[in-house]
Amino acid sequence: MRRLKKRLKMSKFERLFYIFTFVMVLITPFALVFSQATLSEINFEVEKVKKQIDTQEKKNESLTMKINELASLEKIQQIAKEQGLSYNNHNIRTVTEDEKLGE
């Protein structure tokens, strides 16, 4: 006797489901590698920006110190002396709010 091969009949839904599963099994490793590569690139950019922020903060701190140094009374007196000016405490006049409004 001959053996008859029986073919399983699949519905359209089952066929679609198997195709979808097969495609997902093929795509998943590539998607994982791509997402890890993207994440690594983003982390690299974040570290680069953090380094730029640190550098800028150091520059800002240095400039603040320089401003404070240049605005000190000793520095002002030194520059005034170099320019031939003198510091006379009796010539200093304090302006109040009332005097500002009266002008």
C-alpha positions as CSV (number, residue, x, y, z in Angstrom):
1,M,0.0,0.0,0.0
2,R,1.0,3.4,-0.7
3,R,1.3,6.0,2.0
4,L,-0.5,9.1,1.3
5,K,1.0,12.2,2.6
6,K,-1.5,14.3,4.3
7,R,-1.0,18.0,4.1
8,L,-2.2,20.1,6.9
9,K,-4.4,22.8,5.7
10,M,-3.7,26.1,7.4
11,S,-6.1,29.0,7.5
12,K,-5.0,32.4,6.2
13,F,-4.8,33.6,9.8
14,E,-2.4,30.8,10.8
15,R,-0.3,31.3,7.7
16,L,-0.1,35.0,8.4
17,F,0.8,34.3,12.0
18,Y,3.7,32.0,11.1
19,I,5.0,34.4,8.5
20,F,4.9,37.2,11.1
21,T,6.6,35.1,13.7
22,F,9.3,34.1,11.2
23,V,9.9,37.7,10.2
24,M,10.1,38.8,13.8
25,V,12.6,36.1,14.6
26,L,14.8,37.4,11.8
27,I,14.4,41.1,12.6
28,T,14.8,41.1,16.4
29,P,18.6,40.5,16.5
30,F,19.2,43.3,14.0
31,A,16.8,45.6,15.9
32,L,18.7,44.9,19.2
33,V,22.1,45.6,17.7
34,F,20.8,48.8,16.1
35,S,19.2,50.0,19.3
36,Q,22.4,49.3,21.3
37,A,24.5,51.1,18.8
38,T,22.2,54.1,18.9
39,L,22.2,54.1,22.7
40,S,26.1,54.0,22.7
41,E,26.2,57.0,20.3
42,I,23.8,59.0,22.5
43,N,25.8,58.2,25.6
44,F,28.9,59.4,23.8
45,E,27.2,62.6,22.9
46,V,26.0,63.1,26.5
47,E,29.6,62.6,27.8
48,K,30.9,65.1,25.2
49,V,28.3,67.7,26.3
50,K,29.1,67.1,30.0
51,K,32.8,67.7,29.3
52,Q,31.9,71.0,27.4
53,I,29.7,72.1,30.4
54,D,32.6,71.4,32.8
55,T,35.0,73.4,30.6
56,Q,32.6,76.3,30.4
57,E,32.0,76.3,34.1
58,K,35.7,76.5,34.7
59,K,36.0,79.4,32.3
60,N,33.1,81.1,34.0
61,E,34.7,80.6,37.4
62,S,38.0,82.0,36.2
63,L,36.3,85.1,34.7
64,T,34.3,85.7,37.9
65,M,37.5,85.6,39.9
66,K,39.1,88.0,37.4
67,I,36.1,90.4,37.6
68,N,36.3,90.3,41.4
69,E,40.0,91.0,41.2
70,L,39.6,94.0,38.8
71,A,36.7,95.4,40.9
72,S,38.6,95.4,44.1
73,L,39.3,98.7,45.8
74,E,43.1,98.1,45.7
75,K,43.0,97.6,41.9
76,I,40.9,100.7,41.4
77,Q,43.2,102.8,43.6
78,Q,46.3,101.4,41.7
79,I,44.8,102.3,38.3
80,A,43.7,105.8,39.6
81,K,47.2,106.4,40.8
82,E,48.6,105.3,37.4
83,Q,46.3,107.8,35.7
84,G,47.3,110.6,38.0
85,L,44.0,110.6,40.0
86,S,43.8,110.7,43.7
87,Y,41.3,109.2,46.1
88,N,39.7,111.8,48.3
89,N,37.0,110.6,50.7
90,H,35.6,114.1,51.2
91,N,34.6,114.4,47.5
92,I,32.4,111.3,47.7
93,R,28.7,112.2,47.8
94,T,26.0,109.6,48.6
95,V,22.9,110.0,46.5
96,T,19.6,109.0,48.2
97,E,16.3,108.1,46.6
98,D,14.8,111.5,47.3
99,E,17.7,113.3,45.5
100,K,17.2,111.0,42.5
101,L,13.6,111.9,42.2
102,G,14.2,115.6,42.6
103,E,16.5,115.8,39.6
